[in-house]
Amino acid sequence: MIQLKEKATMVLLVGGLLFCHGVEAESTFGTAVLNSNSHKSTVMYGIGDRGPQGGKVYYLDDSGEHGLEAKVADEINSLNWTDAVTAVRALGPGWHLPTKTELKMLYEHRNVVGGFAKDDYWSATELDSNSAWIQGFGHGDQDRYNKYSKLRVRAVRAF
């Protein structure tokens, strides 16, 4: 009877160790996949923090690891829509003209990001071949503008 208890205890101990090792291995694998580096810890962000590419974080998902960052300043010149799209793509991988929804969220967090003029900003959302949506940073309105108009531009990127 004692031998049976000892064997049962040993089986439970080994089973518990294997289970814990499996959970630890799964956790390490999950981190490695998310961060592409098993030695790198997960980075948590807050609204207003500096993002991974130097922008200001203005939106986060529930994990706090992923969201949207905006450049800290507008493009130097006001641009027509086509030139705006080209200019923000030239900033590097992932930078883009914000969608209508991303731009509305950016407007809502304008005081956190800072540096906005009380003017209209281009979005990437097209209405048709001649017009795209804009966000007013003076009164908060969204409207459509002719793509040939020269408006302000602020690049964003997802992380």
Backbone as a chain_set.jsonl record, in Angstrom:
{"seq": "MIQLKEKATMVLLVGGLLFCHGVEAESTFGTAVLNSNSHKSTVMYGIGDRGPQGGKVYYLDDSGEHGLEAKVADEINSLNWTDAVTAVRALGPGWHLPTKTELKMLYEHRNVVGGFAKDDYWSATELDSNSAWIQGFGHGDQDRYNKYSKLRVRAVRAF", "coords": {"N": [[0.821, -1.192, 0.0], [1.968, 1.245, 0.735], [3.895, 1.547, -1.24], [2.238, 1.906, -3.459], [1.052, 4.403, -2.827], [3.347, 5.989, -2.848], [4.081, 5.754, -5.549], [1.838, 6.91, -6.746], [2.027, 9.508, -5.748], [4.458, 10.254, -6.93], [3.741, 10.156, -9.659], [1.821, 12.19, -9.742], [3.451, 14.376, -9.026], [5.379, 14.432, -11.126], [3.614, 14.755, -13.264], [2.545, 17.259, -12.602], [4.863, 18.87, -12.81], [5.44, 18.557, -15.536], [3.134, 19.717, -16.614], [3.358, 22.385, -15.654], [5.766, 23.108, -16.906], [4.959, 22.922, -19.552], [3.051, 24.989, -19.669], [4.723, 27.164, -19.152], [6.407, 26.978, -21.374], [4.563, 27.395, -23.43], [3.807, 30.008, -22.847], [6.236, 31.388, -23.23], [6.611, 30.87, -25.936], [4.387, 32.195, -27.007], [5.044, 34.865, -26.398], [7.361, 35.097, -27.878], [6.392, 34.905, -30.463], [4.716, 37.161, -30.642], [6.524, 39.26, -30.15], [8.707, 38.691, -31.711], [11.024, 37.998, -30.494], [12.174, 36.115, -27.983], [13.433, 37.011, -25.71], [12.714, 39.53, -25.267], [10.732, 41.758, -23.468], [7.201, 42.344, -23.066], [5.867, 45.356, -24.246], [4.057, 47.862, -22.759], [1.749, 50.438, -23.373], [0.541, 53.795, -22.82], [-2.065, 56.226, -23.327], [-0.849, 59.089, -24.903], [1.785, 58.44, -24.501], [5.12, 57.996, -25.836], [5.258, 56.493, -28.948], [6.233, 53.374, -30.651], [7.571, 54.235, -32.969], [8.238, 56.821, -32.45], [6.088, 58.586, -32.497], [3.093, 60.072, -30.998], [1.078, 58.209, -28.851], [-2.294, 57.658, -29.413], [-4.464, 56.008, -29.421], [-5.39, 52.896, -28.013], [-5.631, 49.329, -27.899], [-7.389, 46.865, -25.891], [-5.331, 45.362, -24.746], [-3.2, 47.07, -24.371], [-0.866, 46.932, -25.706], [-1.005, 47.333, -28.421], [-1.948, 49.728, -30.897], [-2.578, 53.043, -32.095], [-0.369, 55.511, -33.314], [0.523, 58.931, -33.72], [2.299, 61.243, -35.766], [4.285, 63.803, -34.251], [4.118, 66.297, -35.284], [2.644, 68.299, -37.907], [2.866, 67.769, -41.495], [5.181, 69.816, -43.262], [4.168, 71.593, -45.275], [0.888, 72.579, -46.468], [-1.018, 70.294, -48.358], [-2.272, 68.915, -51.49], [-4.633, 66.203, -51.835], [-3.555, 63.874, -53.158], [-0.773, 64.376, -53.1], [-0.496, 64.425, -50.34], [-1.001, 61.748, -49.586], [1.194, 60.519, -50.821], [3.338, 61.821, -49.485], [3.099, 60.984, -46.764], [3.439, 58.221, -46.979], [6.076, 58.151, -47.71], [7.368, 58.494, -45.334], [7.999, 56.104, -44.202], [7.709, 52.521, -43.457], [4.418, 51.565, -42.683], [3.456, 54.127, -41.933], [0.777, 56.26, -42.644], [-1.863, 58.142, -44.252], [-4.438, 59.069, -42.116], [-7.464, 57.136, -41.739], [-10.916, 58.135, -42.096], [-12.184, 57.514, -39.665], [-9.947, 57.039, -37.945], [-8.882, 59.594, -37.98], [-10.908, 61.07, -36.77], [-10.774, 60.002, -34.174], [-8.227, 60.921, -33.576], [-8.678, 63.669, -33.576], [-10.331, 63.767, -31.315], [-8.461, 63.243, -29.362], [-6.725, 65.342, -29.539], [-5.577, 67.177, -27.758], [-3.877, 65.624, -26.255], [-2.017, 64.662, -28.11], [-1.194, 67.015, -29.45], [-0.033, 70.102, -31.076], [-1.699, 70.765, -33.241], [-3.257, 72.684, -35.813], [-5.979, 74.995, -35.926], [-7.602, 73.996, -38.164], [-8.384, 72.345, -41.314], [-7.885, 68.842, -41.913], [-6.599, 66.251, -43.977], [-8.084, 63.042, -44.641], [-7.618, 59.544, -45.392], [-9.817, 58.422, -46.461], [-11.761, 58.118, -49.203], [-14.398, 59.748, -50.94], [-15.295, 59.792, -53.551], [-13.847, 59.69, -56.865], [-12.997, 62.299, -57.033], [-13.096, 63.525, -54.543], [-12.403, 63.549, -50.969], [-12.689, 62.645, -47.482], [-12.495, 64.955, -44.779], [-11.227, 66.233, -41.632], [-12.227, 68.684, -39.477], [-10.306, 70.63, -37.339], [-10.924, 72.81, -35.941], [-13.697, 73.156, -35.328], [-14.495, 70.545, -35.136], [-15.871, 69.24, -37.125], [-16.702, 66.888, -39.747], [-16.28, 66.551, -43.198], [-16.538, 66.59, -46.801], [-13.984, 67.214, -49.2], [-12.721, 68.688, -52.212], [-10.189, 66.926, -53.877], [-8.13, 68.442, -54.891], [-7.761, 70.596, -53.304], [-5.69, 72.299, -50.925], [-4.699, 71.104, -47.924], [-4.03, 70.572, -44.39], [-1.821, 68.014, -43.053], [-1.417, 65.088, -41.176], [0.423, 62.37, -40.267], [-0.182, 58.924, -39.398], [0.249, 55.736, -37.704], [-0.227, 52.239, -37.255], [0.521, 50.048, -34.519]], "CA": [[0.0, 0.0, 0.0], [2.865, 2.395, 0.8], [4.492, 1.686, -2.565], [1.214, 2.454, -4.337], [0.933, 5.814, -2.495], [4.562, 6.64, -3.318], [3.99, 5.821, -7.014], [0.798, 7.893, -7.081], [2.605, 10.822, -5.45], [5.459, 10.516, -7.954], [3.025, 10.432, -10.909], [1.24, 13.532, -9.62], [4.541, 15.339, -9.031], [5.901, 14.503, -12.491], [2.553, 15.343, -14.085], [2.492, 18.688, -12.295], [6.042, 19.506, -13.393], [5.261, 18.599, -16.989], [2.097, 20.699, -16.899], [3.92, 23.728, -15.448], [6.751, 23.354, -17.954], [4.191, 23.148, -20.777], [2.467, 26.326, -19.594], [5.823, 28.102, -19.299], [6.855, 26.922, -22.769], [3.536, 28.041, -24.253], [3.901, 31.437, -22.581], [7.429, 31.88, -23.902], [6.366, 30.81, -27.375], [3.462, 33.28, -27.337], [5.784, 36.122, -26.361], [8.303, 35.107, -29.003], [5.647, 35.166, -31.694], [4.254, 38.543, -30.643], [7.613, 40.217, -30.145], [9.775, 38.199, -32.565], [12.23, 37.856, -29.694], [11.734, 35.537, -26.718], [14.094, 37.685, -24.607], [12.167, 40.884, -25.217], [9.512, 41.803, -22.685], [6.074, 43.012, -23.689], [5.832, 46.794, -23.971], [2.714, 48.379, -22.541], [1.694, 51.864, -23.653], [-0.581, 54.583, -22.342], [-2.402, 57.347, -24.195], [0.089, 60.189, -24.716], [3.164, 57.938, -24.469], [5.858, 57.95, -27.102], [5.029, 55.214, -29.611], [7.427, 52.665, -31.089], [8.271, 54.967, -34.029], [8.451, 58.204, -32.032], [4.868, 59.382, -32.491], [2.335, 60.079, -29.743], [0.02, 57.201, -28.827], [-3.609, 58.273, -29.192], [-5.467, 54.959, -29.322], [-4.871, 51.598, -27.59], [-6.589, 48.245, -27.726], [-7.513, 46.463, -24.491], [-4.079, 44.789, -24.245], [-2.239, 48.124, -24.108], [0.336, 46.663, -26.498], [-1.228, 47.706, -29.812], [-2.797, 50.895, -31.047], [-2.233, 53.993, -33.138], [0.444, 56.653, -32.942], [0.517, 60.021, -34.699], [3.485, 62.096, -35.779], [4.124, 64.893, -33.291], [3.934, 67.555, -36.01], [2.086, 68.218, -39.255], [3.786, 67.939, -42.615], [5.585, 71.225, -43.315], [3.27, 72.364, -46.136], [-0.431, 72.051, -46.79], [-0.879, 69.521, -49.593], [-3.487, 68.342, -52.053], [-4.832, 64.854, -51.311], [-2.609, 62.935, -53.769], [0.547, 64.663, -52.543], [-0.542, 64.04, -48.923], [-0.852, 60.288, -49.536], [2.589, 60.244, -51.188], [4.232, 62.336, -48.444], [3.09, 60.17, -45.54], [4.03, 56.917, -47.305], [7.529, 58.34, -47.774], [7.9, 58.526, -43.977], [8.482, 54.764, -43.858], [6.721, 51.451, -43.345], [3.298, 51.69, -41.754], [2.899, 55.478, -41.833], [-0.26, 56.487, -43.651], [-2.867, 59.162, -44.013], [-5.448, 58.381, -41.306], [-8.818, 56.963, -42.262], [-11.885, 59.072, -41.515], [-12.386, 57.116, -38.266], [-8.706, 57.3, -37.226], [-8.738, 61.042, -37.872], [-11.883, 61.511, -35.756], [-10.176, 59.656, -32.875], [-7.099, 61.829, -33.386], [-9.286, 64.942, -33.177], [-10.803, 63.622, -29.936], [-7.281, 63.217, -28.489], [-5.835, 66.392, -30.053], [-4.843, 67.821, -26.672], [-2.841, 64.688, -25.827], [-1.0, 64.61, -29.163], [-0.722, 68.393, -29.547], [0.533, 70.659, -32.292], [-2.659, 70.889, -34.344], [-3.8, 73.99, -36.166], [-7.452, 74.998, -35.999], [-7.728, 73.953, -39.615], [-8.873, 71.068, -41.828], [-6.864, 67.824, -42.164], [-6.993, 65.183, -44.887], [-8.158, 61.625, -44.283], [-7.388, 58.649, -46.533], [-11.114, 57.915, -46.9], [-12.263, 58.804, -50.401], [-15.834, 59.717, -51.192], [-15.332, 59.392, -54.959], [-12.547, 59.948, -57.496], [-12.642, 63.719, -56.938], [-13.168, 64.089, -53.193], [-12.076, 62.71, -49.818], [-13.175, 63.181, -46.22], [-11.577, 65.758, -43.968], [-11.617, 66.483, -40.247], [-11.953, 70.044, -39.026], [-9.76, 70.683, -35.988], [-11.427, 74.027, -35.307], [-15.036, 72.902, -34.775], [-14.718, 69.106, -34.995], [-16.75, 68.729, -38.185], [-16.167, 66.087, -40.847], [-16.921, 66.931, -44.446], [-15.752, 66.158, -47.962], [-13.327, 68.298, -49.921], [-12.133, 68.357, -53.492], [-8.823, 66.448, -53.67], [-7.143, 69.428, -55.341], [-7.588, 71.596, -52.243], [-4.492, 72.095, -50.11], [-5.06, 71.044, -46.506], [-2.997, 70.07, -43.476], [-1.605, 66.567, -43.084], [-0.758, 64.467, -40.017], [0.58, 60.932, -40.508], [-0.407, 57.993, -38.296], [0.618, 54.351, -37.983], [-0.643, 51.23, -36.289], [1.614, 49.251, -33.953]], "C": [[0.873, 1.268, 0.0], [3.485, 2.628, -0.567], [3.496, 2.296, -3.551], [1.05, 3.952, -4.097], [2.15, 6.582, -3.008], [4.535, 6.791, -4.837], [2.966, 6.864, -7.441], [1.318, 9.309, -6.846], [3.61, 11.218, -6.524], [4.793, 10.877, -9.288], [2.424, 11.836, -10.879], [2.316, 14.608, -9.676], [5.104, 15.531, -10.435], [4.874, 15.142, -13.41], [2.446, 16.84, -13.872], [3.67, 19.44, -12.885], [5.912, 19.621, -14.899], [4.223, 19.639, -17.378], [2.647, 22.114, -16.762], [4.931, 24.069, -16.523], [6.046, 23.644, -19.28], [3.578, 24.527, -20.81], [3.556, 27.371, -19.79], [6.301, 28.146, -20.741], [5.853, 27.615, -23.682], [3.606, 29.546, -24.076], [5.102, 32.054, -23.291], [7.235, 31.898, -25.404], [5.449, 31.945, -27.793], [4.165, 34.623, -27.357], [6.723, 36.226, -27.546], [7.581, 35.432, -30.302], [5.219, 36.624, -31.753], [5.398, 39.529, -30.81], [8.766, 39.847, -31.063], [11.094, 38.077, -31.816], [11.821, 37.363, -28.313], [12.38, 36.208, -25.511], [13.551, 39.087, -24.393], [10.876, 40.863, -24.408], [8.437, 42.573, -23.441], [6.074, 44.484, -23.286], [4.377, 47.227, -23.853], [2.761, 49.897, -22.724], [0.494, 52.489, -22.964], [-0.857, 55.695, -23.342], [-1.454, 58.509, -23.865], [1.544, 59.755, -24.624], [3.813, 58.082, -25.832], [5.676, 56.551, -27.684], [6.321, 54.584, -30.098], [8.21, 53.357, -32.202], [8.378, 56.463, -33.727], [7.24, 59.101, -32.063], [4.227, 59.384, -31.114], [1.202, 59.064, -29.858], [-1.307, 57.903, -28.533], [-4.752, 57.271, -29.184], [-4.764, 53.677, -28.916], [-5.983, 50.57, -27.557], [-6.585, 47.836, -26.25], [-6.221, 45.906, -23.91], [-3.083, 45.868, -23.831], [-0.944, 47.969, -24.89], [0.224, 47.187, -27.928], [-2.171, 48.897, -29.891], [-2.376, 51.739, -32.229], [-1.365, 55.094, -32.548], [0.389, 57.667, -34.075], [1.849, 60.751, -34.624], [3.229, 63.266, -34.832], [3.939, 66.251, -33.956], [3.312, 67.277, -37.371], [3.208, 68.172, -40.281], [4.044, 69.439, -42.745], [4.601, 72.082, -44.113], [1.885, 71.744, -46.192], [-0.321, 71.412, -48.169], [-2.232, 69.149, -50.161], [-3.516, 66.87, -51.629], [-3.804, 63.86, -51.858], [-1.197, 63.135, -53.218], [0.618, 64.277, -51.06], [-0.323, 62.54, -48.763], [0.604, 59.912, -49.807], [3.55, 60.655, -50.074], [4.256, 61.444, -47.206], [3.639, 58.764, -45.797], [5.556, 57.001, -47.321], [8.168, 58.373, -46.379], [8.407, 57.159, -43.521], [7.353, 53.777, -43.692], [5.659, 51.726, -42.283], [2.693, 53.081, -41.645], [1.917, 55.695, -42.973], [-1.117, 57.691, -43.275], [-3.984, 58.487, -43.213], [-6.782, 58.229, -42.034], [-9.716, 58.015, -41.604], [-12.089, 58.783, -40.03], [-11.144, 57.385, -37.427], [-8.505, 58.794, -36.992], [-9.712, 61.618, -36.849], [-11.347, 61.205, -34.353], [-9.0, 60.582, -32.551], [-7.602, 63.207, -32.95], [-9.719, 64.885, -31.707], [-9.656, 63.614, -28.931], [-6.256, 64.289, -28.894], [-5.01, 67.053, -28.952], [-3.72, 66.934, -26.141], [-1.683, 64.69, -26.825], [-0.371, 65.989, -29.347], [-0.241, 68.798, -30.924], [-0.408, 70.838, -33.46], [-3.06, 72.34, -34.558], [-5.321, 73.883, -36.123], [-7.812, 75.104, -37.466], [-8.24, 72.577, -40.022], [-7.707, 70.155, -42.192], [-7.434, 66.733, -43.069], [-7.103, 63.839, -44.185], [-7.884, 60.82, -45.547], [-8.698, 58.174, -47.144], [-11.654, 58.754, -48.056], [-13.781, 58.701, -50.472], [-16.071, 59.255, -52.625], [-13.975, 59.756, -55.57], [-12.085, 61.403, -57.369], [-12.609, 64.281, -55.521], [-12.847, 63.041, -52.12], [-12.58, 63.399, -48.556], [-12.078, 63.939, -45.489], [-12.109, 65.834, -42.539], [-11.243, 67.915, -39.922], [-11.438, 70.006, -37.598], [-10.118, 71.986, -35.29], [-12.737, 73.749, -34.59], [-15.371, 71.421, -34.667], [-15.599, 68.49, -36.067], [-15.985, 67.834, -39.16], [-16.97, 66.437, -42.088], [-16.091, 66.359, -45.583], [-15.183, 67.391, -48.64], [-12.859, 67.776, -51.267], [-10.665, 68.008, -53.262], [-7.75, 67.433, -54.115], [-6.91, 70.531, -54.316], [-6.325, 71.267, -51.448], [-4.876, 72.218, -48.636], [-3.884, 70.517, -45.687], [-2.978, 68.543, -43.468], [-0.898, 66.133, -41.807], [-0.752, 62.967, -40.241], [0.334, 60.142, -39.224], [0.113, 56.614, -38.702], [0.098, 53.47, -36.871], [0.592, 50.506, -35.773], [1.038, 48.107, -33.162]], "O": [[0.542, 2.248, -0.666], [3.595, 3.77, -1.013], [3.877, 3.115, -4.388], [0.919, 4.71, -5.059], [2.016, 7.685, -3.537], [4.921, 7.836, -5.361], [3.197, 7.616, -8.388], [1.075, 10.205, -7.655], [3.627, 12.362, -6.98], [5.235, 11.803, -9.968], [2.503, 12.578, -11.858], [2.118, 15.646, -10.307], [5.285, 16.663, -10.883], [5.22, 15.979, -14.244], [2.279, 17.603, -14.823], [3.498, 20.54, -13.409], [6.234, 20.658, -15.478], [4.404, 20.363, -18.356], [2.436, 22.952, -17.639], [4.959, 25.2, -17.008], [6.481, 24.507, -20.042], [3.575, 25.18, -21.854], [3.355, 28.352, -20.505], [6.572, 29.221, -21.276], [6.241, 28.338, -24.6], [3.477, 30.289, -25.049], [4.991, 33.126, -23.887], [7.652, 32.844, -26.073], [5.689, 32.594, -28.811], [3.91, 35.441, -28.241], [6.873, 37.29, -28.148], [8.109, 36.157, -31.145], [5.342, 37.262, -32.799], [5.266, 40.522, -31.526], [9.718, 40.617, -31.186], [12.16, 38.056, -32.43], [11.194, 38.099, -27.552], [11.924, 36.0, -24.386], [13.909, 39.751, -23.42], [10.013, 40.02, -24.652], [8.734, 43.355, -24.343], [6.26, 44.812, -22.114], [3.57, 46.98, -24.749], [3.703, 50.554, -22.282], [-0.447, 51.797, -22.575], [0.022, 56.065, -24.12], [-1.279, 58.867, -22.7], [2.444, 60.594, -24.664], [3.139, 58.267, -26.845], [5.907, 55.55, -27.005], [7.389, 55.184, -29.977], [9.401, 53.091, -32.364], [8.582, 57.272, -34.631], [7.337, 60.271, -31.695], [4.745, 58.778, -30.176], [0.459, 59.059, -30.84], [-1.437, 58.636, -27.552], [-5.9, 57.653, -28.961], [-3.672, 53.385, -29.404], [-7.128, 50.883, -27.231], [-5.847, 48.413, -25.451], [-6.024, 45.967, -22.696], [-2.201, 45.601, -23.014], [-0.03, 48.782, -24.752], [1.237, 47.454, -28.574], [-3.07, 49.056, -29.065], [-1.883, 51.228, -33.234], [-1.594, 55.551, -31.428], [0.229, 57.307, -35.241], [2.451, 60.864, -33.556], [2.083, 63.669, -34.636], [3.641, 67.241, -33.287], [3.43, 66.179, -37.916], [4.357, 68.495, -39.977], [3.193, 70.245, -42.369], [4.24, 73.176, -43.678], [1.722, 70.541, -45.99], [0.38, 71.921, -49.043], [-3.222, 69.071, -49.434], [-2.522, 66.354, -51.117], [-3.238, 63.082, -51.091], [-0.508, 62.164, -52.906], [1.668, 63.852, -50.579], [0.449, 62.109, -47.906], [1.177, 59.082, -49.101], [4.479, 59.913, -49.755], [5.325, 61.179, -46.657], [4.249, 58.177, -44.904], [6.241, 56.036, -46.984], [9.391, 58.287, -46.264], [9.165, 57.072, -42.554], [6.18, 54.141, -43.773], [5.968, 52.073, -41.143], [1.518, 53.207, -41.297], [2.195, 55.354, -44.122], [-1.092, 58.178, -42.145], [-4.438, 57.413, -43.609], [-7.172, 59.079, -42.835], [-9.304, 58.695, -40.664], [-12.16, 59.711, -39.224], [-11.254, 57.904, -36.316], [-8.019, 59.207, -35.939], [-9.37, 62.561, -36.135], [-11.45, 62.036, -33.451], [-8.805, 60.976, -31.401], [-7.023, 63.833, -32.062], [-9.501, 65.832, -30.951], [-9.861, 63.946, -27.764], [-5.065, 64.149, -28.619], [-3.867, 67.447, -29.186], [-2.72, 67.439, -25.631], [-0.516, 64.717, -26.434], [0.853, 66.111, -29.394], [-0.064, 67.967, -31.816], [0.051, 71.046, -34.583], [-3.184, 73.117, -33.61], [-5.876, 72.794, -36.27], [-8.261, 76.145, -37.947], [-8.503, 71.735, -39.164], [-6.682, 70.606, -42.704], [-8.595, 66.344, -42.942], [-6.339, 63.527, -43.272], [-7.917, 61.364, -46.65], [-8.698, 57.587, -48.226], [-11.96, 59.937, -47.902], [-14.364, 57.681, -50.105], [-16.945, 58.426, -52.88], [-13.047, 60.099, -54.837], [-10.908, 61.7, -57.575], [-12.141, 65.401, -55.315], [-12.995, 61.837, -52.328], [-12.864, 64.597, -48.566], [-10.897, 63.603, -45.575], [-13.275, 65.542, -42.274], [-10.088, 68.316, -40.07], [-12.074, 69.406, -36.731], [-9.668, 72.238, -34.173], [-12.889, 74.056, -33.407], [-16.435, 71.073, -34.155], [-16.028, 67.344, -35.935], [-14.783, 68.001, -39.368], [-18.189, 66.598, -42.03], [-15.064, 65.719, -45.353], [-15.798, 68.457, -48.66], [-12.629, 66.579, -51.44], [-9.968, 68.714, -52.533], [-6.583, 67.278, -53.756], [-5.967, 71.312, -54.445], [-5.945, 70.104, -51.317], [-5.31, 73.27, -48.167], [-2.876, 70.073, -46.236], [-3.954, 67.88, -43.818], [0.098, 66.734, -41.404], [-1.811, 62.357, -40.388], [0.602, 60.616, -38.12], [0.38, 56.354, -39.875], [-0.007, 53.88, -35.715], [1.585, 50.365, -36.486], [1.786, 47.308, -32.598]]}, "num_chains": 1, "name": "protein.A"}
